[in-house]
Amino acid sequence: MTGPDLVVHAERAVLGDGEQPATVSVADGVITDVRPLDLSVTGAEVVELDDDEVLLPGLVDTHVHVNEPGRTEWEGFATATRAAAAGGVTTILDMPLNSRPPTLDPAALAVKRAAAAGKCAVDVGFWGGAVPANLGSLGPLLDAGVFGVKSFLADSGVQEFPPLSSADLLRACEELTAHDGLLLVHAEDPGELSAAPDAGGPSYAEFLASRPPSSEIAAVSTVLDAARRTGVRVHIVHLSSADALPILAQARADGVRVSVETCPHYLVLRAEDVPDGATDHKCCPPVRDDANRDALWAGLADGTIDMVVSDHSPCTPALKALDTGDFGAAWGGISSLQLGLPLVWTEARRRGHDLIDVVRWMSHAPAGFAGLTTKGAVRAGAAADLVVVAPDAEMVVDPAALHHRHAVTPYAGARLTGVVRRTWLAGAPVTPDRAVPQAAGRLLSRGEA
Ligand SMILES: [Zn+2]
């Protein structure tokens, strides 16, 4: 029997629910042993972390729009996964829309997988979609390996991915229940949106008023009602309005199978700080005010919100309408795959949270939610997806240092705390600036991961 391929000695490692000194051994891409720090353990490669570094499990980002094929000029598998690796994210799940074809049937999934093959720096899995036209055919899509299906109740922004009506939603839930499937929903209600004033022009206040909290509350209520009636597992993506937290907490207390995510931009940015015309801040639902941000943090602290994922949703710089600053015309989406950890950690630390909390929100919980049983923890038997972060080191966001296809970011110049120093995927280094293989990522399927 040969020794480990890699041994990592860490004075500080986030393991399970705690942080402690540890020695982690890796063979064939899997963690084979985790023990109290023991410098006598050796292997083919031995890494001893610096005093200012902490070992974490790789982050799992279950909300990424890669857009390839079909809108590869917006983002692609090579660039997105390189950004992920640089940011300490070792697994991403790709959203079913904005690529063409959208991931609505097994053939489209095969097209996506072919587009991704050989290009990915980290592991990649796929969500499918539920639209009116593929209801009745969700079972084969799940069987083909998607981790669940996503749907909209309001306009998705692209015509090839139309929303479900309330009746359609119920049909989708019934179908998914029969297949033990998971339904992700973009929770904005079309009636509430059309009742709100239209947004055009550079005023952020007007844009905010066009997508009110009531639209999130109404949509969440619709989804919870469908979940109560069918028993299906549902997940609310990118919750922005904290006003929906009480009904989510109540539903969970009632036994409804619901999980909730929010995103770095809702936890870091504030409407009060968004300049008029700053369409690089546009996302849907929108970034809301400071009191709402505080309430989202409270939702994370009390567990009503389970996880933080990026909703990395790029487009070409032209589509962000930065020249006109027109919030009505700009594509909604913020790209933060590479920056999620320092963004969330900077704000979390200021609010008295520790790295254990951040690992729970950004690694453990999303892995569990997606059924990625070998991810999200540093423990024997898990995938050797590991990240080294220097939690007290500072960085200033330099758009030129982002590996995303386009460097448009509302975070340019932001001073953040927490620098990702190394990332390993299945025991192999994938940190982009270390001149290592860039295509080590595997394509994951539901039930095999
Ligand atoms: Zn999204």
Boltz pocket constraint, residues with backbone or C-beta under 6 A from the ligand:
constraints:
  - pocket:
      binder: B
      contacts: [[A, 63], [A, 65], [A, 95], [A, 311], [A, 312], [A, 313]]
      max_distance: 6.0
